[in-house]
Amino acid sequence: MALFTLLKITRTRYMVGKKHVKPTTPGAVKVSEESRHWYAYRRDGKKQIKVRLFTDKAASLSELAKLNTALERGEAGMTDPRKVHLERSAVEHLDEFLPVMRAKGKSEKDKDRKEAILRTFVEKLKSLSDLTTKSVDAYLVGVPGSSGNRKKHLSAISVWVEWLLRKDRIAINPLDRIDLPTGGKKAKTRRALPVLLIQKLLDAARARPLAAFHERYGTEVGPGVRQRERAQKKRDTATAALIALGRERALVYKTAVYTGLRLGEIASLRPCHLELDKKPFPRLEIPGVLTKNDQQARLLLVPSFAEELAAWIKDTGKKADDPLFHVPQGSVKIMQKDLEFAGIPYRTSQGDADFHSLRMTSNVMLGQAGIPARIRQLFMRHSDIRLTMSTYDDASFLELEPIIKAMEGLGLK
């Protein structure tokens, strides 16, 4: 009977720069990587058994001794401490993970998308032992659309796999050797909008809800309507609600331009995240659990825009923990209709004008205003900024002052 031996797993990858590629890719460099963890390894006939231990060698040797003792005593169940987990259905593990994911997640839309992907993937798995490199590869091959879409599915699966590893329910990461989605047509090319078109979009967003109502029902109560006074009151109520809706949509777009926040981050905004009376500049602070990069977002606000936000909170009676804006699931299509109403083409040879284009517009306009790249990265919260959010203090906000002055110069209404 073969006993367990202690080893580290070495895997081979092919890289072009920092990108994983296929071995046949021109310029690919073969790289060998050694696992951080030690593994207990033995062969049982044709079957290979690997049990992930610890990064510390001494602790791993101690655990190895326990495994071999159990093996010699014939206590087969002790040779793999994850046996019980592996024999349970994959759906059970997923159901235990989803509440954890939803508690930490950002926008509900993102959580719903991840859950839908994971449930579709798990349908083909009977037990957790079926979660293998082969099963993930087979699933990704069947995902329709671009390579970017397959990467989104892989990202959702990787979040679940990381949880399973952290909870010690699986020994090795099945994603280490998968065929990463590469190549294919770029999913989307975006373009920034100049200030003039941004203003047209804001005006259209304010006007379109009421204009659509008037187009459908007319601008006045019809002459043949009974209980004319009652009908007029209903119309007045509807008109006020539609004006408020247009005002809210314009504020959402303006927030994206003035802050560089993403749609999901704007959806997570609460009045308690705003310090609108702060001097010399109002500011916004979003906890890391609500941002895409998991880092706290701390930004200065244009004073005139802060006044608009304060008026919105007052007029709508928003409480500290209420969503600042209602951002519906159909926000992408809503913006396309606003663009059409404003006479702005959604798609041109320069790219599409979608919601993320507003964030892109912020970066472009700041560059045109002469803001240095390092300060723009700080404002945009790109992944390669050198000054991270965790090291912010009040003094570091001074670096953002030129951005606020540049934004004030846009004069958006």
C-alpha positions in Angstrom: 0.0 0.0 0.0 1.4 3.3 -1.1 1.6 6.0 1.6 1.2 9.7 1.1 4.3 11.7 0.2 4.7 15.5 0.5 5.2 17.5 -2.6 4.4 20.8 -4.3 2.5 20.8 -7.7 4.2 22.4 -10.6 2.2 23.6 -13.5 3.2 24.9 -16.9 1.7 27.9 -18.6 2.3 29.8 -21.8 2.5 33.5 -21.6 2.7 36.6 -23.8 3.5 39.3 -21.4 1.0 38.8 -18.5 -1.6 37.1 -20.7 -2.2 33.4 -20.7 -2.2 32.0 -24.2 -2.2 28.7 -26.1 1.1 27.0 -26.7 0.9 27.6 -30.4 0.6 31.4 -30.0 3.5 33.3 -31.7 5.9 34.7 -29.1 4.5 32.5 -26.3 6.9 31.8 -23.4 6.8 28.6 -21.4 6.6 29.4 -17.7 6.6 26.9 -14.8 4.8 27.8 -11.6 5.0 26.0 -8.3 2.0 25.8 -6.0 2.0 27.9 -2.8 0.5 25.0 -0.8 2.0 21.6 0.0 0.1 18.5 -1.1 -0.2 15.0 0.3 0.1 12.7 -2.8 -0.3 8.9 -3.4 -1.3 6.5 -6.1 -4.0 3.9 -5.6 -3.8 1.8 -8.7 -4.6 4.1 -11.6 -6.2 6.7 -9.3 -4.1 9.7 -8.1 -5.1 11.2 -4.8 -4.1 14.7 -3.9 -4.9 16.4 -0.6 -4.1 20.1 -0.3 -2.4 20.9 3.0 -0.8 24.1 4.1 1.7 26.7 2.9 3.9 26.0 5.9 6.0 22.9 5.4 6.2 21.9 9.1 2.4 22.1 9.5 2.0 20.1 6.3 4.4 17.4 7.5 2.4 17.0 10.7 -0.9 16.6 8.7 0.8 14.2 6.4 1.8 12.0 9.3 -1.9 11.9 10.5 -3.1 10.9 7.0 -0.6 8.1 6.8 -1.5 6.9 10.2 -5.1 6.8 9.3 -4.3 5.0 6.1 -2.3 2.3 7.8 -5.2 1.8 10.3 -7.5 1.3 7.4 -9.6 4.3 8.2 -10.2 5.1 4.6 -12.6 8.0 5.4 -9.7 9.9 7.0 -7.5 9.8 3.9 -9.4 12.6 2.3 -11.0 15.0 4.8 -13.1 16.4 2.0 -14.8 13.1 1.1 -18.1 14.0 2.7 -18.2 17.4 0.8 -17.3 15.8 -2.5 -20.1 13.2 -2.3 -22.7 15.9 -1.6 -24.6 17.4 -4.6 -23.1 20.4 -6.2 -26.4 22.2 -5.9 -26.3 22.0 -2.1 -22.9 23.6 -2.0 -24.1 26.3 -4.4 -27.2 27.0 -2.2 -24.9 27.5 0.8 -22.7 29.9 -1.2 -25.3 32.1 -2.7 -26.4 33.9 0.5 -22.7 34.7 1.2 -22.2 36.1 -2.3 -25.4 38.2 -2.1 -24.4 39.6 1.3 -21.1 40.8 -0.1 -22.1 41.7 -3.6 -22.6 45.1 -5.2 -25.6 45.7 -7.5 -28.5 43.3 -7.5 -28.2 43.0 -11.2 -24.6 41.7 -10.9 -25.7 39.2 -8.2 -28.6 38.0 -10.3 -26.3 37.5 -13.3 -23.8 35.5 -11.3 -26.5 33.3 -9.8 -28.1 32.6 -13.2 -24.7 31.6 -14.6 -23.8 29.3 -11.6 -27.2 27.6 -11.6 -26.8 26.9 -15.3 -23.3 25.5 -14.8 -24.3 23.4 -11.8 -27.2 21.7 -13.7 -24.6 19.5 -15.4 -22.9 18.5 -12.1 -24.2 15.7 -9.9 -21.9 15.8 -7.0 -19.1 18.3 -6.1 -16.6 15.7 -7.3 -17.8 16.4 -10.8 -16.4 20.0 -10.6 -13.3 19.3 -12.7 -11.2 21.1 -15.3 -12.9 19.0 -17.9 -16.4 20.0 -16.8 -15.5 23.7 -16.7 -13.9 23.5 -20.2 -17.0 21.7 -21.6 -19.3 24.3 -20.1 -17.3 27.3 -21.4 -17.2 25.8 -24.9 -21.0 25.8 -25.0 -21.4 29.4 -23.8 -22.7 31.5 -26.8 -21.5 34.9 -27.9 -18.1 36.5 -27.7 -15.0 35.5 -25.7 -15.9 38.4 -23.4 -19.1 36.7 -22.6 -17.3 33.4 -21.8 -15.0 35.3 -19.5 -18.0 36.7 -17.6 -19.2 33.1 -17.1 -15.7 32.0 -16.0 -15.5 34.9 -13.6 -18.8 33.9 -11.9 -17.6 30.3 -11.6 -14.2 31.4 -10.1 -15.9 33.3 -7.3 -17.7 30.0 -6.2 -14.5 28.0 -6.6 -12.5 30.4 -4.4 -15.2 30.0 -1.7 -15.0 26.2 -2.0 -11.3 26.3 -1.6 -11.5 28.7 1.3 -14.0 26.5 3.1 -11.7 23.4 2.4 -14.4 21.6 0.4 -12.1 20.9 -2.5 -8.4 20.2 -2.5 -7.2 21.7 -5.8 -8.4 24.5 -8.0 -10.1 23.0 -11.1 -9.6 26.4 -12.9 -5.8 26.2 -12.8 -5.6 24.2 -16.0 -8.6 25.3 -18.0 -8.5 26.7 -21.5 -8.9 30.4 -20.9 -11.2 32.2 -23.4 -9.0 34.1 -25.8 -9.3 35.8 -29.2 -12.6 36.5 -30.8 -14.0 39.9 -31.7 -13.9 42.7 -29.2 -17.3 42.8 -27.6 -17.8 46.6 -27.6 -16.0 49.7 -28.7 -17.2 52.8 -26.9 -16.9 56.5 -27.6 -16.9 59.5 -25.4 -19.4 62.3 -25.9 -18.4 66.0 -26.2 -19.9 68.5 -23.7 -22.5 69.7 -26.2 -23.9 66.3 -26.7 -23.9 65.5 -23.0 -26.0 68.6 -22.4 -28.4 67.5 -25.2 -28.6 64.1 -23.5 -29.4 65.7 -20.1 -32.1 67.9 -21.7 -33.6 64.9 -23.5 -33.6 62.8 -20.3 -35.6 65.5 -18.5 -38.1 66.0 -21.3 -38.7 62.5 -22.7 -41.0 61.0 -20.0 -43.5 63.8 -20.2 -43.2 64.1 -24.0 -43.9 60.4 -24.4 -47.0 60.8 -22.2 -48.2 63.8 -24.3 -47.6 61.9 -27.5 -49.8 59.1 -26.3 -52.5 60.9 -24.4 -52.4 64.4 -25.7 -51.5 67.6 -23.8 -55.0 68.3 -22.4 -58.0 66.4 -21.1 -60.3 65.6 -24.0 -63.5 67.6 -24.4 -65.7 64.5 -24.1 -64.3 63.2 -20.8 -66.7 62.9 -17.9 -65.7 64.1 -14.5 -63.3 66.5 -16.1 -62.0 68.0 -12.8 -61.1 64.5 -11.5 -59.4 63.6 -14.8 -57.4 66.8 -14.6 -56.1 66.0 -11.1 -55.0 62.6 -12.3 -53.2 64.2 -15.2 -51.5 66.8 -13.0 -50.3 64.0 -10.6 -49.0 62.0 -13.6 -47.3 65.1 -15.0 -45.5 65.8 -11.7 -44.3 62.2 -11.5 -43.0 62.2 -15.0 -41.2 65.5 -14.5 -39.6 64.0 -11.4 -38.6 60.9 -13.4 -36.9 63.0 -16.0 -35.1 64.9 -13.4 -33.9 61.7 -11.8 -32.6 60.3 -15.1 -30.7 63.4 -15.8 -29.2 63.4 -12.3 -28.1 59.8 -12.9 -26.3 60.7 -16.1 -24.8 63.8 -14.5 -23.6 61.8 -11.6 -21.7 59.4 -14.0 -20.1 62.4 -15.8 -19.1 64.3 -12.6 -17.9 61.4 -10.6 -16.9 58.7 -13.0 -19.0 56.1 -11.1 -20.2 53.0 -12.9 -23.9 52.3 -13.2 -23.9 49.6 -10.5 -22.1 51.9 -8.1 -24.6 54.7 -8.8 -27.4 52.2 -8.1 -25.8 51.5 -4.7 -25.5 55.2 -3.7 -27.3 56.3 -0.5 -27.6 59.8 1.0 -25.5 58.6 3.9 -22.6 58.3 1.4 -22.7 62.1 0.7 -21.2 64.9 2.7 -22.8 67.8 0.9 -22.0 70.5 3.4 -18.3 69.7 3.6 -15.9 72.6 3.0 -14.2 73.7 0.8 -15.7 70.9 -1.4 -18.5 68.5 -0.8 -17.5 64.9 -1.1 -18.8 61.4 -1.7 -17.6 58.2 0.1 -18.8 54.7 -1.0 -17.7 51.6 1.0 -15.5 49.1 -0.8 -18.2 46.4 -0.6 -20.2 48.4 -3.1 -17.5 49.3 -5.6 -16.2 47.2 -8.5 -12.6 47.1 -7.3 -13.6 46.5 -3.6 -11.9 49.7 -2.6 -13.5 52.6 -0.9 -14.5 55.4 -3.4 -13.8 58.8 -2.0 -14.4 61.7 -4.4 -14.9 65.5 -4.3 -18.0 66.9 -5.8 -18.7 70.0 -7.9 -20.4 72.4 -5.5 -23.3 73.3 -7.8 -23.9 69.6 -8.5 -23.9 68.9 -4.7 -26.6 71.6 -4.4 -28.7 69.7 -7.0 -28.3 66.5 -5.1 -29.2 68.2 -1.8 -32.4 69.6 -3.4 -33.2 66.1 -4.8 -32.9 64.5 -1.4 -35.0 67.2 0.2 -37.7 67.2 -2.5 -38.0 63.4 -2.6 -37.8 62.9 1.2 -35.0 60.5 0.9 -33.7 59.0 4.2 -30.1 58.3 5.0 -30.2 54.6 3.9 -32.6 55.0 1.0 -31.3 54.5 -2.5 -30.4 57.9 -3.8 -31.7 57.0 -7.3 -34.0 54.3 -8.7 -31.8 52.6 -11.3 -34.0 50.1 -13.2 -32.8 46.9 -14.9 -33.6 48.5 -18.3 -31.3 51.5 -17.8 -29.3 50.6 -20.9 -32.3 50.6 -23.2 -33.7 53.7 -21.5 -30.5 55.6 -22.3 -30.6 54.4 -25.9 -34.1 56.0 -26.1 -32.9 59.2 -24.5 -30.1 59.3 -27.1 -32.5 58.8 -29.9 -34.8 61.6 -28.5 -31.8 63.9 -28.3 -30.8 63.1 -31.9 -27.6 61.4 -30.9 -26.7 58.2 -32.7 -26.1 55.3 -30.4 -23.6 53.6 -32.8 -21.1 55.3 -35.1 -17.8 54.4 -36.7 -16.1 55.7 -33.5 -18.0 53.2 -31.3 -21.2 53.0 -29.2 -22.5 55.6 -26.8 -23.6 53.5 -23.8 -23.8 54.3 -20.1 -20.1 53.4 -19.6 -19.3 56.1 -22.2 -20.3 58.7 -19.6 -17.4 57.5 -17.4 -15.2 57.4 -20.4 -16.3 61.0 -21.2 -15.1 62.1 -17.7 -11.6 60.8 -18.4 -11.4 62.3 -21.9 -12.6 65.7 -20.8 -10.2 65.8 -17.8 -7.4 65.0 -20.2 -8.4 67.8 -22.5 -8.4 70.1 -19.5 -4.8 69.3 -18.9 -5.2 67.1 -15.8 -2.2 64.9 -15.4 -2.6 61.2 -16.0 -1.8 60.2 -12.4 -4.5 62.5 -11.0 -7.0 61.2 -13.5 -6.2 57.6 -12.5 -6.8 58.6 -8.9 -10.2 60.1 -9.8 -11.2 57.2 -12.2 -10.1 54.6 -9.6 -8.4 52.4 -12.3 -6.7 49.2 -11.1 -3.2 50.5 -11.7 -3.4 53.6 -9.5 -0.4 53.9 -7.2 -2.2 55.8 -4.4 -4.8 53.3 -3.1 -8.0 54.3 -1.4 -6.9 52.7 1.8 -4.1 55.3 2.3 -6.3 58.3 1.8 -6.3 61.1 4.3 -7.9 64.6 4.1 -4.7 66.1 2.7 -4.7 63.7 -0.3 -8.1 65.2 -1.4 -6.2 68.4 -2.3 -4.8 66.5 -5.4 -8.4 66.2 -6.7 -9.1 70.0 -6.5 -7.9 70.6 -10.1 -10.4 68.0 -11.3 -13.3 69.8 -9.5 -12.3 73.1 -11.1 -12.1 71.4 -14.5 -15.6 69.8 -14.0 -17.0 73.2 -13.0 -15.9 74.5 -16.3 -18.2 72.1 -18.1 -21.2 74.2 -17.1 -23.7 71.3 -17.4 -27.3 72.3 -16.6 
